[in-house]
Structures are given as structure tokens and as C-alpha cells.
Amino acid sequence: MPTFTLTNEQVVELVKQLPTEQQIEVFRFLLLQQWGQWESLSQYGADRARIVAQERGHNWDTMTEDEREALINDVVHED
């Protein structure tokens, strides 16, 4: 079986030419390939958010979405 060497751009262009169902299948395959890393990073972020909130006298799990956004904004814009 011959082997083809394609650039990233060529692969993307080929995927764009696929019917929607096949694009979804490719997306699902790629997503599942990275799911473990994403899950690990997501858990790390959630754990860190809880720690930072606790260090500042808050409970991340009982904070409203607005309170969480304000806390994140404060942390991001600290000097």
C-alpha cells in the first residue's frame, strides 16, 4: 500500500471535503485521542481554583458564577 505525505493544511482541506457525518467521526476520533489529557488538565484547573479560592477565604463550590468570575478576574489582574 502506498504511503502519502501530506501537510497539516492538506489534511485539514481533505477533512473539509468530507460529508458532515464523516467530519463528525473524525472529530470524535480526535477528541477521544486527547480526552485523557483534557480530563487531567480540567481536574487540575478545578483543584487549583478551589485552592486559590480557599486561600482567599472563599469556598469555590458554594460561590455563584459571578463570584467565581470576579475571583478569577482578581487573580488574573494581580500585580
LORO-674881 format. One record per atom (N, C-alpha, C): z, y negated, x negated; residue number from 1. Coordinates in Angstrom, 2 decimals. Last residue first. Layout:
N
rec c3 = Z&c2 = Y&c1 = X&i = NUM
...
***
This chain:
79
rec c3 = 40.65&c2 = -42.39&c1 = 1.06&i = 79
rec c3 = 40.35&c2 = -42.91&c1 = -0.29&i = 79
rec c3 = 41.07&c2 = -42.11&c1 = -1.33&i = 79
rec c3 = 39.17&c2 = -40.61&c1 = 3.79&i = 78
rec c3 = 40.31&c2 = -40.96&c1 = 2.95&i = 78
rec c3 = 39.83&c2 = -41.53&c1 = 1.62&i = 78
rec c3 = 37.22&c2 = -39.75&c1 = 5.53&i = 77
rec c3 = 37.14&c2 = -41.13&c1 = 5.07&i = 77
rec c3 = 38.37&c2 = -41.58&c1 = 4.27&i = 77
rec c3 = 37.88&c2 = -37.13&c1 = 6.16&i = 76
rec c3 = 36.60&c2 = -37.41&c1 = 5.51&i = 76
rec c3 = 36.57&c2 = -38.79&c1 = 4.90&i = 76
rec c3 = 40.33&c2 = -37.49&c1 = 7.49&i = 75
rec c3 = 40.27&c2 = -36.73&c1 = 6.24&i = 75
rec c3 = 38.99&c2 = -37.06&c1 = 5.47&i = 75
rec c3 = 39.55&c2 = -38.95&c1 = 9.77&i = 74
rec c3 = 40.55&c2 = -39.49&c1 = 8.83&i = 74
rec c3 = 40.46&c2 = -38.80&c1 = 7.47&i = 74
rec c3 = 37.80&c2 = -37.11&c1 = 10.96&i = 73
rec c3 = 37.29&c2 = -38.42&c1 = 10.54&i = 73
rec c3 = 38.24&c2 = -39.05&c1 = 9.52&i = 73
rec c3 = 39.62&c2 = -35.09&c1 = 11.57&i = 72
rec c3 = 38.53&c2 = -34.83&c1 = 10.63&i = 72
rec c3 = 37.97&c2 = -36.14&c1 = 10.08&i = 72
rec c3 = 41.18&c2 = -36.50&c1 = 13.46&i = 71
rec c3 = 41.78&c2 = -35.96&c1 = 12.24&i = 71
rec c3 = 40.70&c2 = -35.72&c1 = 11.18&i = 71
rec c3 = 39.25&c2 = -37.01&c1 = 15.44&i = 70
rec c3 = 39.93&c2 = -38.13&c1 = 14.78&i = 70
rec c3 = 40.55&c2 = -37.66&c1 = 13.46&i = 70
rec c3 = 38.60&c2 = -34.39&c1 = 16.22&i = 69
rec c3 = 37.57&c2 = -35.24&c1 = 15.63&i = 69
rec c3 = 38.19&c2 = -36.42&c1 = 14.88&i = 69
rec c3 = 41.09&c2 = -33.64&c1 = 17.29&i = 68
rec c3 = 40.53&c2 = -32.92&c1 = 16.15&i = 68
rec c3 = 39.48&c2 = -33.77&c1 = 15.44&i = 68
rec c3 = 41.27&c2 = -35.40&c1 = 19.44&i = 67
rec c3 = 42.27&c2 = -35.46&c1 = 18.37&i = 67
rec c3 = 41.76&c2 = -34.76&c1 = 17.10&i = 67
rec c3 = 39.09&c2 = -34.51&c1 = 20.97&i = 66
rec c3 = 39.11&c2 = -35.88&c1 = 20.45&i = 66
rec c3 = 40.11&c2 = -36.02&c1 = 19.30&i = 66
rec c3 = 39.98&c2 = -31.93&c1 = 21.61&i = 65
rec c3 = 38.76&c2 = -32.10&c1 = 20.80&i = 65
rec c3 = 38.70&c2 = -33.50&c1 = 20.20&i = 65
rec c3 = 43.55&c2 = -31.76&c1 = 21.20&i = 64
rec c3 = 42.33&c2 = -31.90&c1 = 22.01&i = 64
rec c3 = 41.14&c2 = -32.05&c1 = 21.06&i = 64
rec c3 = 45.69&c2 = -29.28&c1 = 19.69&i = 63
rec c3 = 45.04&c2 = -30.60&c1 = 19.67&i = 63
rec c3 = 43.83&c2 = -30.59&c1 = 20.60&i = 63
rec c3 = 46.67&c2 = -26.78&c1 = 19.41&i = 62
rec c3 = 47.04&c2 = -27.50&c1 = 20.64&i = 62
rec c3 = 46.41&c2 = -28.88&c1 = 20.72&i = 62
rec c3 = 45.70&c2 = -25.90&c1 = 16.97&i = 61
rec c3 = 45.41&c2 = -25.10&c1 = 18.17&i = 61
rec c3 = 45.77&c2 = -25.81&c1 = 19.47&i = 61
rec c3 = 46.72&c2 = -27.67&c1 = 15.08&i = 60
rec c3 = 45.28&c2 = -27.64&c1 = 15.36&i = 60
rec c3 = 44.98&c2 = -26.96&c1 = 16.69&i = 60
rec c3 = 49.37&c2 = -29.62&c1 = 15.23&i = 59
rec c3 = 49.06&c2 = -28.22&c1 = 15.48&i = 59
rec c3 = 47.60&c2 = -28.16&c1 = 15.95&i = 59
rec c3 = 50.48&c2 = -31.92&c1 = 12.67&i = 58
rec c3 = 49.78&c2 = -31.58&c1 = 13.90&i = 58
rec c3 = 49.62&c2 = -30.07&c1 = 14.03&i = 58
rec c3 = 51.38&c2 = -32.92&c1 = 10.22&i = 57
rec c3 = 52.29&c2 = -32.89&c1 = 11.36&i = 57
rec c3 = 51.64&c2 = -32.58&c1 = 12.69&i = 57
rec c3 = 49.74&c2 = -32.62&c1 = 8.12&i = 56
rec c3 = 49.83&c2 = -33.97&c1 = 8.68&i = 56
rec c3 = 50.66&c2 = -34.01&c1 = 9.96&i = 56
rec c3 = 49.77&c2 = -29.95&c1 = 7.63&i = 55
rec c3 = 50.27&c2 = -30.84&c1 = 6.57&i = 55
rec c3 = 50.46&c2 = -32.26&c1 = 7.08&i = 55
rec c3 = 48.43&c2 = -29.09&c1 = 9.94&i = 54
rec c3 = 49.86&c2 = -28.83&c1 = 9.80&i = 54
rec c3 = 50.47&c2 = -29.74&c1 = 8.74&i = 54
rec c3 = 45.81&c2 = -29.88&c1 = 9.31&i = 53
rec c3 = 46.49&c2 = -30.43&c1 = 10.49&i = 53
rec c3 = 48.00&c2 = -30.26&c1 = 10.36&i = 53
rec c3 = 45.37&c2 = -28.27&c1 = 7.07&i = 52
rec c3 = 45.34&c2 = -29.73&c1 = 6.94&i = 52
rec c3 = 46.05&c2 = -30.38&c1 = 8.12&i = 52
rec c3 = 45.55&c2 = -25.71&c1 = 8.29&i = 51
rec c3 = 46.45&c2 = -26.09&c1 = 7.20&i = 51
rec c3 = 46.52&c2 = -27.61&c1 = 7.07&i = 51
rec c3 = 43.44&c2 = -25.78&c1 = 10.15&i = 50
rec c3 = 44.81&c2 = -25.56&c1 = 10.61&i = 50
rec c3 = 45.82&c2 = -26.02&c1 = 9.56&i = 50
rec c3 = 41.28&c2 = -26.08&c1 = 8.40&i = 49
rec c3 = 41.55&c2 = -27.12&c1 = 9.40&i = 49
rec c3 = 42.98&c2 = -27.00&c1 = 9.90&i = 49
rec c3 = 41.41&c2 = -23.64&c1 = 7.01&i = 48
rec c3 = 41.66&c2 = -24.90&c1 = 6.29&i = 48
rec c3 = 41.98&c2 = -26.03&c1 = 7.27&i = 48
rec c3 = 40.70&c2 = -21.86&c1 = 9.07&i = 47
rec c3 = 42.00&c2 = -21.75&c1 = 8.41&i = 47
rec c3 = 42.36&c2 = -23.05&c1 = 7.70&i = 47
rec c3 = 38.09&c2 = -22.74&c1 = 9.61&i = 46
rec c3 = 39.11&c2 = -22.80&c1 = 10.66&i = 46
rec c3 = 40.52&c2 = -22.72&c1 = 10.05&i = 46
rec c3 = 36.85&c2 = -22.18&c1 = 7.15&i = 45
rec c3 = 36.92&c2 = -23.54&c1 = 7.67&i = 45
rec c3 = 38.00&c2 = -23.70&c1 = 8.72&i = 45
rec c3 = 37.13&c2 = -19.37&c1 = 7.06&i = 44
rec c3 = 37.72&c2 = -20.20&c1 = 6.01&i = 44
rec c3 = 37.89&c2 = -21.63&c1 = 6.51&i = 44
rec c3 = 35.57&c2 = -18.67&c1 = 9.27&i = 43
rec c3 = 37.00&c2 = -18.38&c1 = 9.28&i = 43
rec c3 = 37.73&c2 = -19.21&c1 = 8.23&i = 43
rec c3 = 33.06&c2 = -19.52&c1 = 8.33&i = 42
rec c3 = 33.60&c2 = -20.08&c1 = 9.55&i = 42
rec c3 = 35.11&c2 = -19.86&c1 = 9.62&i = 42
rec c3 = 32.71&c2 = -17.86&c1 = 6.12&i = 41
rec c3 = 32.78&c2 = -19.30&c1 = 5.93&i = 41
rec c3 = 33.41&c2 = -19.98&c1 = 7.15&i = 41
rec c3 = 32.61&c2 = -15.35&c1 = 7.46&i = 40
rec c3 = 33.61&c2 = -15.61&c1 = 6.43&i = 40
rec c3 = 33.80&c2 = -17.11&c1 = 6.22&i = 40
rec c3 = 30.36&c2 = -15.71&c1 = 9.08&i = 39
rec c3 = 31.66&c2 = -15.42&c1 = 9.69&i = 39
rec c3 = 32.80&c2 = -15.72&c1 = 8.71&i = 39
rec c3 = 28.38&c2 = -16.04&c1 = 7.14&i = 38
rec c3 = 28.66&c2 = -17.11&c1 = 8.10&i = 38
rec c3 = 30.05&c2 = -16.92&c1 = 8.71&i = 38
rec c3 = 28.42&c2 = -13.58&c1 = 5.87&i = 37
rec c3 = 28.74&c2 = -14.79&c1 = 5.11&i = 37
rec c3 = 29.11&c2 = -15.93&c1 = 6.05&i = 37
rec c3 = 27.69&c2 = -11.94&c1 = 8.04&i = 36
rec c3 = 28.94&c2 = -11.73&c1 = 7.34&i = 36
rec c3 = 29.37&c2 = -12.95&c1 = 6.55&i = 36
rec c3 = 25.09&c2 = -12.91&c1 = 8.78&i = 35
rec c3 = 26.23&c2 = -13.03&c1 = 9.68&i = 35
rec c3 = 27.56&c2 = -12.88&c1 = 8.96&i = 35
rec c3 = 22.70&c2 = -12.68&c1 = 7.47&i = 34
rec c3 = 23.64&c2 = -13.67&c1 = 6.96&i = 34
rec c3 = 24.95&c2 = -13.72&c1 = 7.74&i = 34
rec c3 = 21.33&c2 = -10.75&c1 = 8.90&i = 33
rec c3 = 21.43&c2 = -10.61&c1 = 7.45&i = 33
rec c3 = 22.51&c2 = -11.52&c1 = 6.87&i = 33
rec c3 = 21.31&c2 = -11.80&c1 = 11.46&i = 32
rec c3 = 22.18&c2 = -10.66&c1 = 11.19&i = 32
rec c3 = 22.35&c2 = -10.42&c1 = 9.70&i = 32
rec c3 = 19.35&c2 = -13.81&c1 = 11.07&i = 31
rec c3 = 20.72&c2 = -14.16&c1 = 11.46&i = 31
rec c3 = 21.68&c2 = -13.02&c1 = 11.12&i = 31
rec c3 = 17.07&c2 = -12.29&c1 = 10.55&i = 30
rec c3 = 17.60&c2 = -13.19&c1 = 9.52&i = 30
rec c3 = 19.05&c2 = -13.57&c1 = 9.81&i = 30
rec c3 = 16.82&c2 = -10.93&c1 = 13.04&i = 29
rec c3 = 16.94&c2 = -10.18&c1 = 11.79&i = 29
rec c3 = 17.57&c2 = -11.05&c1 = 10.71&i = 29
rec c3 = 16.49&c2 = -13.11&c1 = 14.78&i = 28
rec c3 = 17.62&c2 = -12.20&c1 = 14.95&i = 28
rec c3 = 17.88&c2 = -11.41&c1 = 13.67&i = 28
rec c3 = 14.04&c2 = -14.13&c1 = 13.82&i = 27
rec c3 = 15.26&c2 = -14.94&c1 = 13.79&i = 27
rec c3 = 16.49&c2 = -14.06&c1 = 13.87&i = 27
rec c3 = 12.37&c2 = -11.97&c1 = 14.43&i = 26
rec c3 = 12.54&c2 = -12.38&c1 = 13.03&i = 26
rec c3 = 13.83&c2 = -13.20&c1 = 12.89&i = 26
rec c3 = 12.63&c2 = -12.03&c1 = 17.24&i = 25
rec c3 = 13.00&c2 = -10.82&c1 = 16.49&i = 25
rec c3 = 13.23&c2 = -11.15&c1 = 15.01&i = 25
rec c3 = 11.56&c2 = -14.53&c1 = 17.79&i = 24
rec c3 = 12.97&c2 = -14.26&c1 = 18.11&i = 24
rec c3 = 13.46&c2 = -13.04&c1 = 17.35&i = 24
rec c3 = 8.94&c2 = -14.03&c1 = 17.06&i = 23
rec c3 = 9.70&c2 = -15.05&c1 = 16.34&i = 23
rec c3 = 11.20&c2 = -14.84&c1 = 16.56&i = 23
rec c3 = 8.29&c2 = -12.18&c1 = 19.01&i = 22
rec c3 = 8.37&c2 = -11.73&c1 = 17.62&i = 22
rec c3 = 9.09&c2 = -12.75&c1 = 16.75&i = 22
rec c3 = 8.32&c2 = -13.83&c1 = 21.27&i = 21
rec c3 = 9.18&c2 = -12.65&c1 = 21.21&i = 21
rec c3 = 9.35&c2 = -12.16&c1 = 19.78&i = 21
rec c3 = 6.31&c2 = -15.78&c1 = 20.64&i = 20
rec c3 = 7.71&c2 = -16.15&c1 = 20.76&i = 20
rec c3 = 8.64&c2 = -14.94&c1 = 20.63&i = 20
rec c3 = 3.91&c2 = -14.57&c1 = 18.22&i = 19
rec c3 = 4.33&c2 = -14.84&c1 = 19.59&i = 19
rec c3 = 5.85&c2 = -15.08&c1 = 19.63&i = 19
rec c3 = 3.37&c2 = -16.24&c1 = 15.06&i = 18
rec c3 = 3.79&c2 = -15.09&c1 = 15.86&i = 18
rec c3 = 4.07&c2 = -15.50&c1 = 17.30&i = 18
rec c3 = 2.99&c2 = -18.51&c1 = 13.62&i = 17
rec c3 = 1.83&c2 = -17.97&c1 = 14.34&i = 17
rec c3 = 2.19&c2 = -16.78&c1 = 15.22&i = 17
rec c3 = 5.34&c2 = -18.93&c1 = 12.29&i = 16
rec c3 = 4.97&c2 = -19.88&c1 = 13.36&i = 16
rec c3 = 3.81&c2 = -19.36&c1 = 14.20&i = 16
rec c3 = 5.12&c2 = -16.99&c1 = 10.33&i = 15
rec c3 = 6.10&c2 = -16.79&c1 = 11.41&i = 15
rec c3 = 5.77&c2 = -17.71&c1 = 12.58&i = 15
rec c3 = 3.20&c2 = -18.23&c1 = 8.68&i = 14
rec c3 = 2.90&c2 = -16.95&c1 = 9.34&i = 14
rec c3 = 3.84&c2 = -16.71&c1 = 10.52&i = 14
rec c3 = 4.65&c2 = -20.46&c1 = 7.81&i = 13
rec c3 = 3.44&c2 = -20.65&c1 = 8.60&i = 13
rec c3 = 3.04&c2 = -19.37&c1 = 9.32&i = 13
rec c3 = 6.64&c2 = -19.16&c1 = 6.32&i = 12
rec c3 = 7.00&c2 = -19.95&c1 = 7.49&i = 12
rec c3 = 5.78&c2 = -20.15&c1 = 8.39&i = 12
rec c3 = 5.04&c2 = -18.05&c1 = 4.31&i = 11
rec c3 = 5.81&c2 = -17.18&c1 = 5.19&i = 11
rec c3 = 6.17&c2 = -17.92&c1 = 6.47&i = 11
rec c3 = 4.09&c2 = -20.36&c1 = 3.08&i = 10
rec c3 = 3.15&c2 = -19.43&c1 = 3.71&i = 10
rec c3 = 3.87&c2 = -18.50&c1 = 4.68&i = 10
rec c3 = 6.46&c2 = -21.44&c1 = 2.07&i = 9
rec c3 = 5.69&c2 = -22.19&c1 = 3.06&i = 9
rec c3 = 4.71&c2 = -21.28&c1 = 3.80&i = 9
rec c3 = 7.15&c2 = -19.56&c1 = 0.16&i = 8
rec c3 = 8.02&c2 = -19.76&c1 = 1.32&i = 8
rec c3 = 7.26&c2 = -20.46&c1 = 2.44&i = 8
rec c3 = 4.19&c2 = -17.72&c1 = -0.78&i = 7
rec c3 = 5.16&c2 = -18.78&c1 = -0.97&i = 7
rec c3 = 6.04&c2 = -18.87&c1 = 0.28&i = 7
rec c3 = 3.65&c2 = -14.24&c1 = -1.39&i = 6
rec c3 = 3.49&c2 = -15.43&c1 = -0.57&i = 6
rec c3 = 4.54&c2 = -16.46&c1 = -0.94&i = 6
rec c3 = 1.99&c2 = -11.53&c1 = -2.51&i = 5
rec c3 = 2.96&c2 = -12.53&c1 = -2.94&i = 5
rec c3 = 2.67&c2 = -13.80&c1 = -2.18&i = 5
rec c3 = 1.65&c2 = -8.24&c1 = -1.34&i = 4
rec c3 = 1.23&c2 = -9.63&c1 = -1.30&i = 4
rec c3 = 2.36&c2 = -10.51&c1 = -1.81&i = 4
rec c3 = 0.63&c2 = -5.03&c1 = -2.26&i = 3
rec c3 = 1.73&c2 = -5.98&c1 = -2.16&i = 3
rec c3 = 1.17&c2 = -7.39&c1 = -2.22&i = 3
rec c3 = -0.90&c2 = -2.17&c1 = -0.66&i = 2
rec c3 = -0.95&c2 = -3.37&c1 = -1.50&i = 2
rec c3 = 0.25&c2 = -4.28&c1 = -1.24&i = 2
rec c3 = 0.00&c2 = 1.17&c1 = -0.85&i = 1
rec c3 = 0.00&c2 = 0.00&c1 = 0.00&i = 1
rec c3 = 0.00&c2 = -1.24&c1 = -0.90&i = 1
***
